[in-house]
Amino acid sequence: MALILSKLLKIRKMKGLKIVVLAKQVPDTRNVGKDAMKADGTVNRGALPAIFNPEDLNALEQALRLKDRYEGSTVSILTMGPTRASEIIREGMFRGADGGVLLTDRKFAGSDTLATSYAISLAVKKMNPDIIIAGRQAIDGDTAQVGPQVADKLGLNQITYAEEIQEIENDVITVKRRLERGVEVVSGPMPIMVTVNASAAECRSRNAKAVMKFKHARSVTELQDTTEDYIDIRTERPELVIPEWGVTDVDADVAELGLSGSPTKVKKIENVVFKAKEAMVLSDSDADINELMKGLIENHTIG
Ligand SMILES: Cc1cc2nc3c(=O)[nH]c(=O)nc-3n(C[C@H](O)[C@H](O)[C@H](O)COP(=O)(O)OP(=O)(O)OC[C@H]3O[C@@H](n4cnc5c(N)ncnc54)[C@H](O)[C@@H]3O)c2cc1C
């Protein structure tokens, strides 16, 4: 029995893990300037830099640690977004990922979390990974629904609030979870979805060798738009072409995508601007602090 087990472990080691990291390109809502909102109260995406969603970087680091530990493992970034989102696939490659897929199609536009999860789940199915690692939450949509919804649609087990993937043995993954009041260590069989918290290890920086290796990586649309003549390099090195998948590539039902597939309806978006009359200037005297506490209790802000 022990012999069979050790043989199985060896096979796992030889085979390596196929890991997919879900990553979203988001507007940097942490650096909101005066142009960040339009007059109608919607986000002015053009005025905010587009970044790798922070918790997705934590997710990538967990994936790269598995790749370091289990020989032969591969890490692919999957992102759904406009053609510009290929930037974060390249960024992932500069940090150690092997490649990625850009899920992009006009028919995905306007998707809420349900439609987004549907599209992503179809792409994940096609990629057929052992582990899917996502961030807990995107800083723009902020719902934390996509990871769990993708797992649900694929009928997979899921471990949320992950802080550290501790080990994988016999196709069972053990994960430390960070909860509000402490930690918990749980195990689950693969294939599995793991969503990672910001409390997990920070993502490693770009690696100079990887930057040299992947600096010419371009998505199919970027290749069509480019005036650069890198066609020869790409014929010799197909890993530099970032594939783009649309509705037909993942065999999606259009009715379940975009606005038609999105039961969430945004009724109203409000831009809340604090006015000077809502501000109080306080000194550090006991009298001022007592006055503030009294006011907060009276208007039920605390109690
Ligand atoms: C009615 C409605 C219409 C919308 N229309 C648009 C629109 O036209 N354009 C638009 O950009 N947004 C639109 N959104 C927002 C969009 O639906 C959400 O941003 C998206 O569903 C992801 O949800 P989230 O940001 O809350 O992600 P969360 O659930 O907080 O994300 C959790 C994790 O899932 C993964 N993930 C999430 N999104 C992606 C992704 N796109 N690719 C890869 N991984 C991902 C990441 O790992 C992330 O950390 C709309 C939302 C609603 C409600």
The ligand as an SDF file (V2000), in Angstrom:
LIG
                    3D

 53 58  0  0  0  0  0  0  0  0999 V2000
  -25.6410   45.4550  -14.0070 C   0  0  0  0  0  0  0  0  0  0  0  0
  -24.1580   45.4690  -14.0540 C   0  0  0  0  0  0  0  0  0  0  0  0
  -23.5430   45.8470  -15.2270 C   0  0  0  0  0  0  0  0  0  0  0  0
  -22.1580   45.8650  -15.3010 C   0  0  0  0  0  0  0  0  0  0  0  0
  -21.5820   46.2280  -16.4490 N   0  0  0  0  0  0  0  0  0  0  0  0
  -20.2410   46.2800  -16.5320 C   0  0  0  0  0  0  0  0  0  0  0  0
  -19.6070   46.6950  -17.7280 C   0  0  0  0  0  0  0  0  0  0  0  0
  -20.2520   47.0140  -18.7220 O   0  0  0  0  0  0  0  0  0  0  0  0
  -18.2430   46.7190  -17.7560 N   0  0  0  0  0  0  0  0  0  0  0  0
  -17.5060   46.3620  -16.6490 C   0  0  0  0  0  0  0  0  0  0  0  0
  -16.2620   46.4020  -16.7160 O   0  0  0  0  0  0  0  0  0  0  0  0
  -18.0960   45.9490  -15.5190 N   0  0  0  0  0  0  0  0  0  0  0  0
  -19.4340   45.9030  -15.4190 C   0  0  0  0  0  0  0  0  0  0  0  0
  -20.0060   45.5220  -14.2660 N   0  0  0  0  0  0  0  0  0  0  0  0
  -19.1680   45.0870  -13.1590 C   0  0  0  0  0  0  0  0  0  0  0  0
  -18.8080   43.6400  -13.3840 C   0  0  0  0  0  0  0  0  0  0  0  0
  -19.9140   42.8490  -13.5160 O   0  0  0  0  0  0  0  0  0  0  0  0
  -18.0560   43.1380  -12.1990 C   0  0  0  0  0  0  0  0  0  0  0  0
  -16.9200   43.9330  -12.0810 O   0  0  0  0  0  0  0  0  0  0  0  0
  -17.6470   41.6900  -12.4150 C   0  0  0  0  0  0  0  0  0  0  0  0
  -18.7900   40.8890  -12.4710 O   0  0  0  0  0  0  0  0  0  0  0  0
  -16.7520   41.1530  -11.3390 C   0  0  0  0  0  0  0  0  0  0  0  0
  -17.3400   41.3250  -10.0840 O   0  0  0  0  0  0  0  0  0  0  0  0
  -16.4930   41.9720   -8.9510 P   0  0  0  0  0  0  0  0  0  0  0  0
  -15.7230   43.1200   -9.5360 O   0  0  0  0  0  0  0  0  0  0  0  0
  -17.3810   42.2350   -7.8060 O   0  0  0  0  0  0  0  0  0  0  0  0
  -15.4550   40.8310   -8.6380 O   0  0  0  0  0  0  0  0  0  0  0  0
  -15.2720   39.9990   -7.3020 P   0  0  0  0  0  0  0  0  0  0  0  0
  -16.3230   38.9760   -7.2090 O   0  0  0  0  0  0  0  0  0  0  0  0
  -15.0550   40.9140   -6.1370 O   0  0  0  0  0  0  0  0  0  0  0  0
  -13.8940   39.3110   -7.7170 O   0  0  0  0  0  0  0  0  0  0  0  0
  -13.3590   38.1960   -6.9970 C   0  0  0  0  0  0  0  0  0  0  0  0
  -12.2450   37.6010   -7.7940 C   0  0  0  0  0  0  0  0  0  0  0  0
  -12.7610   36.9970   -8.9840 O   0  0  0  0  0  0  0  0  0  0  0  0
  -11.8250   37.1530  -10.0400 C   0  0  0  0  0  0  0  0  0  0  0  0
  -12.4060   37.9920  -11.0950 N   0  0  0  0  0  0  0  0  0  0  0  0
  -13.4010   38.8930  -11.0040 C   0  0  0  0  0  0  0  0  0  0  0  0
  -13.6430   39.4600  -12.1960 N   0  0  0  0  0  0  0  0  0  0  0  0
  -12.7690   38.9120  -13.0620 C   0  0  0  0  0  0  0  0  0  0  0  0
  -12.4970   39.0960  -14.4490 C   0  0  0  0  0  0  0  0  0  0  0  0
  -13.1660   39.9760  -15.1960 N   0  0  0  0  0  0  0  0  0  0  0  0
  -11.5200   38.3480  -15.0120 N   0  0  0  0  0  0  0  0  0  0  0  0
  -10.8110   37.4520  -14.2790 C   0  0  0  0  0  0  0  0  0  0  0  0
  -11.0120   37.2550  -12.9660 N   0  0  0  0  0  0  0  0  0  0  0  0
  -11.9870   37.9550  -12.3740 C   0  0  0  0  0  0  0  0  0  0  0  0
  -10.5960   37.8290   -9.4370 C   0  0  0  0  0  0  0  0  0  0  0  0
   -9.7180   36.8450   -8.9890 O   0  0  0  0  0  0  0  0  0  0  0  0
  -11.1920   38.5930   -8.2680 C   0  0  0  0  0  0  0  0  0  0  0  0
  -10.2660   38.8960   -7.2470 O   0  0  0  0  0  0  0  0  0  0  0  0
  -21.3800   45.5040  -14.1690 C   0  0  0  0  0  0  0  0  0  0  0  0
  -22.0200   45.1430  -12.9830 C   0  0  0  0  0  0  0  0  0  0  0  0
  -23.3800   45.1250  -12.9230 C   0  0  0  0  0  0  0  0  0  0  0  0
  -24.0040   44.7540  -11.6170 C   0  0  0  0  0  0  0  0  0  0  0  0
  1  2  1  0
  2  3  1  0
  2 52  2  0
  3  4  2  0
  4  5  1  0
  4 50  1  0
  5  6  2  0
  6  7  1  0
  6 13  1  0
  7  8  2  0
  7  9  1  0
  9 10  1  0
 10 11  2  0
 10 12  1  0
 12 13  2  0
 13 14  1  0
 14 15  1  0
 14 50  1  0
 15 16  1  0
 16 17  1  0
 16 18  1  0
 18 19  1  0
 18 20  1  0
 20 21  1  0
 20 22  1  0
 22 23  1  0
 23 24  1  0
 24 25  2  0
 24 26  1  0
 24 27  1  0
 27 28  1  0
 28 29  2  0
 28 30  1  0
 28 31  1  0
 31 32  1  0
 32 33  1  0
 33 34  1  0
 33 48  1  0
 34 35  1  0
 35 36  1  0
 35 46  1  0
 36 37  1  0
 36 45  1  0
 37 38  2  0
 38 39  1  0
 39 40  1  0
 39 45  2  0
 40 41  1  0
 40 42  2  0
 42 43  1  0
 43 44  2  0
 44 45  1  0
 46 47  1  0
 46 48  1  0
 48 49  1  0
 50 51  2  0
 51 52  1  0
 52 53  1  0
M  END
$$$$
